[in-house]
């Protein structure tokens, strides 16, 4: 790009920065020297390919979505929490908010994630152990007791039964006297990544997509600030994918949901801003920063050039980041504080919109209160003491960072082509008519391609560990330690007993005729093709349980078994 074009871009950025609101903060170094809000080429310089880097707040958004960077608003501190029953988790949420957390993120237990009630025989021994147990809207009410849902953003990490759980969240808001139309937050809902990596699905892919499409329509019409889909690469990376695979599979899933919205006749400029993303921040510091920058650039280009999005918000890739759970070690667990801080710094330098930092003891158990506080303080130290929020994309223009960003983008584009080729082979049988990327994803799920590719990457990394080519402190090098055993959080089995008893009492007190009628109306909607959200809300208001709602749909739609791979 020539010098005149670069200077014109700088003037555009300056005008947008001047008209934006900035925080009341000290934007100077520790020594007291002021820093500029953004840095770029010197006046008169020419920079080949600068249009791919650009300025913050301008297409292709490589350097961030906002001209102010974090000077306008810092990232949201959104700590992931949930354990035991709703009352115990409610107390943890209050602690997080009182300690300075900016948003809530709900972790659910395994029965809830699988659409099972706490009294289901398959739930035995699992209730409340990896997250909070939610059986009905009454539990959701307790979960957010004394936390006005209209004033806090809430993220819920659940995909298979995401839609009925979201309905419980809406009913909890109603019971607080809050108009659901003002709610703000994120629901994961991303079923593609379940088939690809996490394996927590309820039905075959097509019925899941049907429910997701209904949810997208419902939120686009009545809950404009809420993001009904958080497309998740986190679990893909945790399963063993490389950075480029995490990026490509995640964005491809996002493209699939765009195609789903378009197939419903929705306006891409209206529904696309309701898509958000969830990435892993791993330990290769510079690679992770480049991954986040490439993600924004790829998404903006595809949304504009492939799917016809003309508004900036529809081209924006907004994302939450969680530090890499798979990088934590049981050996020398206090090293995990350092790992998490490095990963969090990479996420911030990559421009994350919100962030969760893992606790040092999460490889052993759910976080203790002390470990959760250290994880929270890690973000606050980065935000308040390091100066990283003073300059937008401070590493932009680094030869290394820009080369890595270009390389990861190119690797991702190659993977997109592979996915589209698989879709092209699937189209003639007429089974997957939604769109070329969606067809490719479904074909890749059906034949185990995604699982195989991730397994191969994980195997190569494990080999490098065992050979000593990759080193993990305390695991395959630097073994000596004076660290004793940690005191970890243990969830009492009384939680399961009390949860089952509460569920039994609730079922005895409700109007069973109303419950049966509501479930039949929901089933009728499933069969006649109408939007299922309103009848599902009625079932939730009647205190139908998660297991009952999902059970009716399992009976109607069947279950899914993934293909065997060898």
C-alpha positions, -999 to +999 in steps of 0.1 A: +000+000+000+014+034-009+020+062+016-010+083+006-034+054+011-018+046+045-022+082+056-058+083+045-065+053+066-048+069+096-070+100+092-101+078+090-090+060+122-083+093+140-117+107+132-134+075+145-112+075+176-119+112+183-157+106+181-156+075+204-157+073+241-126+064+260-122+053+296-111+077+323-077+061+328-039+068+328-026+059+294+011+061+301+040+038+309+050+029+344+076+056+341+050+081+333+056+085+295+024+088+275+016+062+248-004+066+216-037+047+213-023+029+182+009+027+162+015+022+125+039+030+097+058+062+099+044+090+077+057+086+041+064+049+045+050+024+020+041-011+033+033-040+010+000-057+020-009-031+046-045-034+036-044-068+053-033-052+086-051-019+085-062+002+114-083-008+145-120-006+138-117-009+100-122-039+077-108-065+077-105-059+115-072-077+119-062-052+145-095-053+164-132-043+161-130-009+177-109+022+169-102+027+206-091-009+214-093-014+251-091+023+257-128+024+251-137-007+271-116-034+285-124-070+279-151-086+301-138-107+330-161-137+327-152-165+351-166-199+344-182-214+375-207-240+386-207-269+411-231-288+433-266-274+434-280-241+423-278-226+457-240-233+461-233-220+427-253-188+434-230-181+463-199-186+441-214-161+415-220-135+442-183-139+453-171-135+417-192-104+411-182-088+444-145-095+436-148-075+404-160-101+378-179-085+349-201-113+338-212-149+346-205-181+328-224-212+338-208-246+340-234-275+341-230-310+354-228-340+331-265-351+335-276-316+325-252-315+296-267-348+284-303-337+289-309-360+319-326-353+352-308-358+385-330-388+393-322-406+360-304-438+367-277-427+343-270-396+365-260-417+395-227-404+409-225-374+385-249-349+399-232-316+407-197-329+401-184-311+370-209-282+372-242-272+386-273-295+384-303-279+367-335-299+364-361-273+358-369-236+358-371-236+396-334-245+398-326-217+373-345-193+396-322-202+425-291-201+404-296-164+398-313-154+431-305-118+440-287-114+407-308-092+384-306-108+350-313-076+332-281-061+347-255-088+341-244-107+310-246-144+313-229-171+292-241-207+293-217-234+282-241-261+269-250-273+235-271-305+232-299-294+255-291-257+250-325-247+238-346-260+267-320-247+292-323-213+275-360-215+279-355-220+317-332-190+317-360-169+300-386-181+325-363-173+354-360-138+340-398-136+337-401-146+374-377-118+383-401-094+366-376-088+338-386-084+301-366-111+283-362-086+254-335-068+274-314-098+283-278-099+271-254-128+271-244-159+251-256-194+247-232-219+233-256-241+213-228-252+189-238-287+181-213-292+153-184-291+177-201-318+198-200-342+169-164-331+160-148-330+195-168-330+227-193-358+220-223-344+241-252-346+216-288-358+221-301-364+186-289-368+150-275-336+134-305-325+114-330-322+144-303-303+164-300-279+135-338-275+134-338-264+170-309-240+165-327-224+135-358-220+157-337-203+184-320-180+159-354-169+146-368-164+181-338-143+193-336-122+161-373-113+166-375-106+203-341-107+221-319-085+200-289-082+223-287-119+232-263-141+212-280-175+207-249-192+193-213-192+206-194-212+180-168-230+200-132-239+190-122-244+226-132-281+228-118-288+194-084-275+205-086-293+239-092-326+219-058-322+203-063-300+172-036-276+161-041-239+162-049-238+124-074-267+128-090-250+158-094-219+138-106-235+105-130-260+120-145-233+143-150-207+115-163-234+092-189-243+118-198-206+120-202-205+082-225-235+085-247-216+110-248-186+087-260-209+059-286-222+083-298-187+090-300-179+053-319-211+047-345-198+071-349-166+051-332-145+078-314-113+069-276-119+074-272-083+086-297-090+113-288-125+126-251-126+120-243-101+149-260-128+172-231-152+164-201-151+188-171-173+191-152-191+219-115-199+215-088-216+234-057-197+244-028-222+244+009-218+254+026-209+221+023-172+229+028-157+194+010-184+175-021-178+196-020-140+191-017-146+153-046-170+154-070-145+170-060-118+145-064-142+115-098-152+128-112-117+126-098-112+091-111-144+077-145-140+092-149-104+079-139-114+044-161-144+042-191-126+056-187-098+032-176-116+000-193-150+004-224-143+024-232-107+014-230-091+049-229-053+043-230-040+079-198-039+100-215-057+129-224-086+107-187-088+096-174-086+132-160-117+148-166-112+186-150-139+207-146-151+243-114-169+253-106-195+279-071-204+288-061-239+279-073-265+304-053-292+286-021-273+294-026-276+331-006-303+350-013-322+382+025-322+387+037-290+404+003-274+401+014-239+411+032-237+377-004-235+363-007-200+375+022-190+352+008-210+323-026-193+327-011-158+329+009-163+297-022-177+279-044-149+292-018-123+280-019-139+245-057-136+245-056-100+254-029-091+229-050-109+203-080-087+212-104-110+230-137-095+240-141-115+272-118-139+291-119-168+315-087-177+333-084-213+346-077-221+382-044-238+392-063-268+406-086-275+377-067-305+365-075-322+399-110-309+407-134-280+404-117-248+415-115-241+452-125-206+463-089-196+468-078-209+434-108-192+417-098-159+433-062-162+421-075-169+385-097-138+388-068-117+401-046-129+372-069-110+348-071-080+371-033-077+373-031-078+335-058-052+332-047-028+359-009-031+361+007-041+328-003-014+304-016-039+278-050-021+276-034+012+266-026+005+230-047-013+203-030-043+188+005-034+202+022-062+182+006-052+149+033-047+123+058-071+139+074-091+111+070-123+131+033-117+141+023-107+106+040-137+091+023-160+116-011-144+110-007-149+072+005-185+076-024-195+099-049-178+076-035-197+046-036-230+065-072-224+074-082-216+039-067-249+027-089-267+053-120-248+041-114-261+006-112-296+020-145-292+038-162-277+007-149-306-014-165-330+010-197-311+007-196-311-031-194-349-030-224-350-006-247-327-026-258-352-053-276-375-029-298-346-018-293-353+019-276-320+029-291-292+008-285-264+033-252-250+019-218-261+007-199-256+040-228-271+060-229-301+037-191-306+040-193-304+078-221-330+079-202-353+056-171-349+077-190-358+108-207-388+092-175-403+079-153-394+109-130-371+090-128-344+117-123-369+145-095-386+125-077-354+117-078-342+153-066-377+166-037-376+142-026-341+154-030-352+191-009-383+184+019-363+168+020-340+198+021-369+222+050-384+203+069-352+205+064-351+243+075-387+248+106-380+227+114-349+247+111-326+216+083-307+234+089-300+271+064-295+299+080-283+332+073-308+360+062-335+336+091-345+313+117-320+326+126-301+358+109-327+380+122-317+415+096-299+437+089-288+472+052-284+466+029-304+488-006-317+481-033-292+474-065-290+493-092-294+466-129-288+464-149-319+469-186-321+461-205-340+488-227-369+477-254-352+498-258-328+469-271-356+447-294-368+475-308-334+482-312-325+445-331-357+438-354-351+468-361-315+457-369-327+422-393-353+436-410-327+457-413-304+428-429-330+406-454-339+433-465-302+437-469-293+400-500-297+378-493-329+359-522-323+335-506-289+325-472-305+321-486-333+298-506-309+277-475-286+273-453-315+263-479-327+237-481-291+222-443-291+220-443-325+202-470-313+178-447-283+169-418-308+163-440-327+139-457-299+120-425-278+114-435-247+134-411-229+156-407-248+188-395-221+212-429-209+224-444-243+231-411-253+249-414-221+270-449-232+280-436-266+291-409-249+311-434-226+328-454-257+338-422-270+355-416-298+329-381-310+336-351-310+313-352-348+311-389-348+302-385-323+275-354-340+260-370-374+265-400-365+244-377-353+216-354-383+218-384-405+213-395-385+183-361-379+166-340-409+178-305-409+191-271-406+172-243-430+172-210-418+157-192-440+131-165-463+144-130-454+136-098-475+137 
